[in-house]
Amino acid sequence: MLNIEEPTAAQRRLVLDQASPVPLYHQLRVALEESWRLRFGPENDLPTEREIMDQFQVSRITVRRALDEMMA
């Protein structure tokens, strides 16, 4: 039997809003920072660009801009 659970509040916040006036790369940066704090620690590596692209259904340039903003 497939177990499909309702997403948690934290998971719902990790969905990007294409219609929002907030740029996708900024939404993605916030989502990555939140998910990182919830699931990982500073000693862990970030997911690959490809994994982030697949998870959030965004382009590579959006991922790059979000990561660049995080590192700034």
C-alpha positions, 0 to 999 in steps of 0.5 A: 500500500502506498503511504501518501501523507499530507505535507507538513507546514515546513514542506508547504513553505518549500513550494515556490509561487510562480505568480508571486512578485518575489523573484523565484531565485529569492524564493528558492534561496529562502526555501533552501535555507529553511530546508537546510536548517530543518534537515541538515547541519553546517557539516553537510553538503547542499544538494546538487544543482540538478537535484535542486532543479528537479525538486523545485522545477526551476532552471539552472540559472535560478538555482545559480542565482539562489546559491550565489545569493546564499554565499554572498 
